[in-house]
Amino acid sequence: MTERSSEGLDLRRRKLLFRSWHRGTREMDLIMGGFADCALAGLNDAELSDFERLIDVPDHDLLAWVTGEAVVPQDFNTVLFRRMRDFHHGHRKS
């Protein structure tokens, strides 16, 4: 589960942190939750909006994008998505 406390986060970020760790599949909990733990507090409004859009993508689609098994649709291939994907692959620059 999350290593980050939601203490000190605004309501929007607290909700995103919770949803990141309660995706439905363990793999996506770890990918999105781990990234949220490290990056959520520092995201700007536009990045938060991108993250909210990613939260709504079904797990099997998002996992395929992150692992490279499927092509990321152009409208989801954002700087934030690439940061999350790179974070998952060990290039942790949050």
C-alpha positions as a LaTeX table, in Angstrom:
\begin{tabular}{lrrr}
\hline
Residue & $x$ (\AA) & $y$ (\AA) & $z$ (\AA) \\
\hline
Met1 & 0.00 & 0.00 & 0.00 \\
Thr2 & 0.88 & 3.63 & $-0.05$ \\
Glu3 & 3.98 & 4.76 & 1.72 \\
Arg4 & 2.88 & 8.38 & 1.52 \\
Ser5 & 0.45 & 9.91 & 3.95 \\
Ser6 & $-2.30$ & 12.05 & 2.51 \\
Glu7 & $-1.63$ & 14.53 & 5.31 \\
Gly8 & $-0.86$ & 17.94 & 3.88 \\
Leu9 & $-2.42$ & 17.18 & 0.50 \\
Asp10 & $-5.42$ & 19.09 & $-0.81$ \\
Leu11 & $-8.68$ & 17.22 & $-1.41$ \\
Arg12 & $-8.02$ & 16.69 & $-5.12$ \\
Arg13 & $-4.63$ & 15.09 & $-4.46$ \\
Arg14 & $-5.95$ & 12.99 & $-1.55$ \\
Lys15 & $-8.65$ & 11.54 & $-3.80$ \\
Leu16 & $-6.13$ & 10.81 & $-6.55$ \\
Leu17 & $-3.75$ & 9.14 & $-4.10$ \\
Phe18 & $-6.54$ & 6.90 & $-2.82$ \\
Arg19 & $-7.75$ & 6.02 & $-6.31$ \\
Ser20 & $-4.18$ & 5.30 & $-7.44$ \\
Trp21 & $-3.88$ & 2.58 & $-4.82$ \\
His22 & $-7.38$ & 1.16 & $-5.37$ \\
Arg23 & $-7.42$ & 0.50 & $-9.11$ \\
Gly24 & $-8.73$ & $-3.04$ & $-9.21$ \\
Thr25 & $-5.59$ & $-4.90$ & $-10.24$ \\
Arg26 & $-2.51$ & $-5.19$ & $-8.09$ \\
Glu27 & $-0.22$ & $-4.37$ & $-11.01$ \\
Met28 & $-1.89$ & $-1.02$ & $-11.64$ \\
Asp29 & $-2.09$ & $-0.29$ & $-7.91$ \\
Leu30 & 1.68 & $-0.62$ & $-7.77$ \\
Ile31 & 2.32 & 1.36 & $-10.96$ \\
Met32 & $-0.05$ & 4.26 & $-10.35$ \\
Gly33 & 0.18 & 4.19 & $-6.57$ \\
Gly34 & 3.96 & 4.14 & $-6.52$ \\
Phe35 & 4.11 & 7.02 & $-8.97$ \\
Ala36 & 1.47 & 8.97 & $-7.02$ \\
Asp37 & 3.39 & 8.47 & $-3.78$ \\
Cys38 & 6.45 & 10.10 & $-5.31$ \\
Ala39 & 5.04 & 12.67 & $-7.70$ \\
Leu40 & 1.51 & 13.72 & $-6.75$ \\
Ala41 & 2.41 & 16.52 & $-4.36$ \\
Gly42 & 4.48 & 18.28 & $-7.01$ \\
Leu43 & 2.09 & 18.07 & $-9.96$ \\
Asn44 & 0.64 & 21.28 & $-11.37$ \\
Asp45 & $-3.04$ & 21.66 & $-12.33$ \\
Ala46 & $-2.55$ & 20.52 & $-15.93$ \\
Glu47 & $-0.61$ & 17.45 & $-14.79$ \\
Leu48 & $-3.30$ & 16.67 & $-12.20$ \\
Ser49 & $-5.89$ & 16.81 & $-14.99$ \\
Asp50 & $-3.80$ & 14.39 & $-17.07$ \\
Phe51 & $-3.48$ & 12.07 & $-14.08$ \\
Glu52 & $-7.25$ & 12.21 & $-13.49$ \\
Arg53 & $-7.80$ & 11.16 & $-17.11$ \\
Leu54 & $-5.37$ & 8.24 & $-16.68$ \\
Ile55 & $-7.18$ & 7.16 & $-13.50$ \\
Asp56 & $-10.31$ & 6.63 & $-15.60$ \\
Val57 & $-8.61$ & 4.37 & $-18.18$ \\
Pro58 & $-9.42$ & 0.66 & $-17.67$ \\
Asp59 & $-6.58$ & $-1.24$ & $-16.02$ \\
His60 & $-5.97$ & $-3.67$ & $-18.91$ \\
Asp61 & $-5.56$ & $-0.79$ & $-21.40$ \\
Leu62 & $-3.34$ & 1.30 & $-19.16$ \\
Leu63 & $-1.15$ & $-1.68$ & $-18.24$ \\
Ala64 & $-0.70$ & $-2.52$ & $-21.94$ \\
Trp65 & 0.39 & 1.07 & $-22.63$ \\
Val66 & 2.82 & 1.14 & $-19.71$ \\
Thr67 & 4.39 & $-2.20$ & $-20.62$ \\
Gly68 & 4.55 & $-1.40$ & $-24.33$ \\
Glu69 & 2.18 & $-4.20$ & $-25.33$ \\
Ala70 & $-0.12$ & $-1.66$ & $-26.98$ \\
Val71 & 0.38 & 1.70 & $-28.63$ \\
Val72 & $-0.55$ & 4.64 & $-26.42$ \\
Pro73 & $-3.34$ & 6.67 & $-28.06$ \\
Gln74 & $-2.08$ & 10.12 & $-29.01$ \\
Asp75 & $-4.45$ & 11.94 & $-26.64$ \\
Phe76 & $-3.07$ & 9.94 & $-23.68$ \\
Asn77 & 0.60 & 10.05 & $-24.69$ \\
Thr78 & 1.32 & 13.05 & $-22.49$ \\
Val79 & 4.47 & 14.11 & $-20.70$ \\
Leu80 & 2.84 & 12.91 & $-17.46$ \\
Phe81 & 2.04 & 9.48 & $-18.89$ \\
Arg82 & 5.63 & 9.11 & $-20.10$ \\
Arg83 & 6.92 & 10.15 & $-16.65$ \\
Met84 & 4.73 & 7.49 & $-15.03$ \\
Arg85 & 5.83 & 4.86 & $-17.56$ \\
Asp86 & 9.50 & 5.76 & $-17.09$ \\
Phe87 & 9.05 & 5.71 & $-13.32$ \\
His88 & 7.65 & 2.19 & $-13.58$ \\
His89 & 10.59 & 1.09 & $-15.72$ \\
Gly90 & 13.08 & 2.31 & $-13.18$ \\
His91 & 13.88 & 5.78 & $-14.47$ \\
Arg92 & 12.55 & 7.42 & $-11.33$ \\
Lys93 & 12.66 & 11.16 & $-12.03$ \\
Ser94 & 9.60 & 12.41 & $-10.19$ \\
\hline
\end{tabular}
